[in-house]
Amino acid sequence: MENEHSYRVLAWWTSGQTGLAKSDSAPGAIHFAAPPQFGGLEGRWTPEDLLMTALASCFTTTFHTIAGYSKFEYTDLAVEAEGTVTKTENGYCFSEIIIRPSLTISGEESRGRAIGLLHKAKTLCLVSRALAVTPKFEAKIEMSKHSRQLKDGGLHIH
């Protein structure tokens, strides 16, 4: 297995109040909008939903992998991720994030091992760990073709 992996997502505003996000690793795009509380549309994924989805799905896949390596059998795992956004002096931010795994096992004798593996998954979940990383910021500004034509004198507006 390689020591480094890259994942890339491109998001763009399509029109009005919606945008699209597309991943190099998935064939379909996701329509998103701001949450309705911030003037967005109902019925669309929001960045906040997608962050909670990333946490819950990462925890789920991490646990599944750890359980496989540990030869630990379980019947079912459902993971809820809930985030609370609060207004502060510096704007809105997540003030609390809770991950609630609900694991179904076949017998009481596996309870201690199950708790240990759930905690291990929490520790190893890449998305949880990424929340502590400050993203690098590399902005790029481009001029539209229409703006260049105006600047170059190639287009006259009367």
C-alpha positions as CSV (number, residue, x, y, z in Angstrom):
1,M,0.0,0.0,0.0
2,E,1.3,3.5,-0.9
3,N,2.2,5.9,1.9
4,E,0.4,8.9,0.3
5,H,-3.1,9.2,-1.3
6,S,-4.7,12.3,-2.8
7,Y,-8.4,13.0,-3.0
8,R,-9.8,15.9,-5.1
9,V,-13.3,17.5,-5.1
10,L,-14.3,20.4,-7.3
11,A,-17.3,22.5,-6.3
12,W,-18.8,25.4,-8.2
13,W,-21.8,27.6,-8.0
14,T,-24.2,26.7,-10.8
15,S,-26.8,29.5,-10.6
16,G,-29.2,31.1,-8.2
17,Q,-28.9,29.3,-4.9
18,T,-27.3,26.0,-5.8
19,G,-23.9,24.5,-6.6
20,L,-22.5,21.2,-7.7
21,A,-19.6,19.2,-6.3
22,K,-17.8,16.4,-8.1
23,S,-15.2,14.0,-7.0
24,D,-12.5,12.4,-9.1
25,S,-13.4,9.1,-7.4
26,A,-17.2,9.1,-8.0
27,P,-19.2,9.3,-11.2
28,G,-22.1,11.5,-10.0
29,A,-22.2,15.0,-8.8
30,I,-23.9,16.2,-5.6
31,H,-26.1,19.3,-5.7
32,F,-25.6,21.5,-2.6
33,A,-26.9,24.8,-1.2
34,A,-26.5,26.9,1.9
35,P,-28.7,25.7,4.7
36,P,-32.2,27.2,4.7
37,Q,-31.3,29.0,7.9
38,F,-28.7,31.0,5.9
39,G,-31.0,31.7,2.9
40,G,-30.4,28.4,1.1
41,L,-32.8,26.0,-0.5
42,E,-34.7,23.2,1.2
43,G,-34.0,19.6,0.1
44,R,-30.3,20.1,-0.9
45,W,-27.2,18.8,0.8
46,T,-25.4,21.5,2.7
47,P,-21.7,21.8,3.5
48,E,-22.6,21.1,7.1
49,D,-24.5,17.9,6.1
50,L,-21.5,16.8,4.0
51,L,-19.1,17.3,6.8
52,M,-21.3,15.2,9.1
53,T,-21.6,12.6,6.3
54,A,-17.8,12.6,6.0
55,L,-17.4,11.9,9.7
56,A,-20.1,9.2,9.9
57,S,-19.0,7.4,6.8
58,C,-15.3,7.6,7.8
59,F,-16.0,6.2,11.2
60,T,-18.1,3.4,9.6
61,T,-15.4,2.4,7.1
62,T,-12.7,2.7,9.7
63,F,-14.5,0.5,12.2
64,H,-15.3,-2.1,9.4
65,T,-11.6,-2.3,8.5
66,I,-10.5,-2.6,12.1
67,A,-13.1,-5.2,12.8
68,G,-11.9,-7.2,9.8
69,Y,-8.3,-7.1,10.8
70,S,-9.3,-8.0,14.4
71,K,-11.5,-10.9,13.2
72,F,-14.4,-9.3,15.2
73,E,-17.8,-10.1,13.9
74,Y,-20.8,-7.8,14.4
75,T,-24.3,-7.8,13.1
76,D,-24.8,-4.1,12.3
77,L,-23.3,-0.7,12.7
78,A,-25.2,2.6,12.3
79,V,-23.3,5.9,12.9
80,E,-25.0,9.2,13.6
81,A,-22.9,12.4,13.4
82,E,-24.5,15.6,14.8
83,G,-22.9,19.0,14.7
84,T,-24.1,22.2,16.4
85,V,-23.3,25.5,14.8
86,T,-23.2,28.5,17.0
87,K,-22.8,32.2,16.3
88,T,-19.6,33.7,17.9
89,E,-17.8,37.0,17.8
90,N,-16.0,35.8,14.7
91,G,-19.0,34.4,12.9
92,Y,-20.6,31.0,12.9
93,C,-18.6,27.9,13.8
94,F,-19.2,24.3,14.9
95,S,-19.3,24.4,18.7
96,E,-19.9,20.7,19.2
97,I,-19.7,17.6,17.1
98,I,-21.0,14.2,18.4
99,I,-20.4,10.9,16.8
100,R,-22.9,8.2,18.0
101,P,-22.0,4.7,16.8
102,S,-24.7,2.1,17.5
103,L,-23.2,-1.4,17.2
104,T,-25.1,-4.6,17.2
105,I,-23.2,-7.7,18.4
106,S,-24.2,-11.3,18.9
107,G,-23.4,-11.7,22.6
108,E,-22.5,-10.0,25.9
109,E,-19.1,-11.6,25.9
110,S,-18.0,-9.4,23.0
111,R,-19.1,-6.1,24.7
112,G,-15.7,-5.1,26.1
113,R,-13.9,-5.9,22.8
114,A,-16.6,-4.0,20.9
115,I,-16.1,-0.8,23.0
116,G,-12.3,-1.0,22.5
117,L,-12.7,-1.3,18.8
118,L,-15.2,1.6,18.6
119,H,-12.7,3.8,20.5
120,K,-9.9,2.7,18.2
121,A,-12.0,3.6,15.2
122,K,-12.7,7.1,16.7
123,T,-8.9,7.5,17.2
124,L,-8.0,6.4,13.7
125,C,-10.8,8.0,11.7
126,L,-9.1,10.2,9.1
127,V,-11.9,12.8,8.9
128,S,-12.0,13.2,12.7
129,R,-8.2,13.7,12.7
130,A,-8.4,16.2,9.8
131,L,-10.6,18.5,11.8
132,A,-7.5,19.4,13.8
133,V,-5.5,20.4,10.6
134,T,-5.5,24.0,9.5
135,P,-6.1,23.9,5.7
136,K,-3.6,25.5,3.4
137,F,-5.1,28.3,1.3
138,E,-4.0,28.8,-2.3
139,A,-6.3,31.3,-4.0
140,K,-6.3,31.8,-7.8
141,I,-7.8,34.8,-9.6
142,E,-8.6,34.7,-13.3
143,M,-10.0,37.3,-15.6
144,S,-13.0,36.3,-17.7
145,K,-12.7,36.4,-21.4
146,H,-15.3,39.1,-21.6
147,S,-13.3,41.3,-19.1
148,R,-10.1,40.7,-21.1
149,Q,-11.8,41.8,-24.3
150,L,-13.0,45.0,-22.6
151,K,-9.6,45.7,-21.2
152,D,-7.8,45.0,-24.5
153,G,-10.2,47.3,-26.3
154,G,-11.5,44.5,-28.5
155,L,-15.2,45.1,-27.5
156,H,-17.0,48.5,-27.4
157,I,-20.2,49.0,-25.5
158,H,-22.5,51.9,-26.5
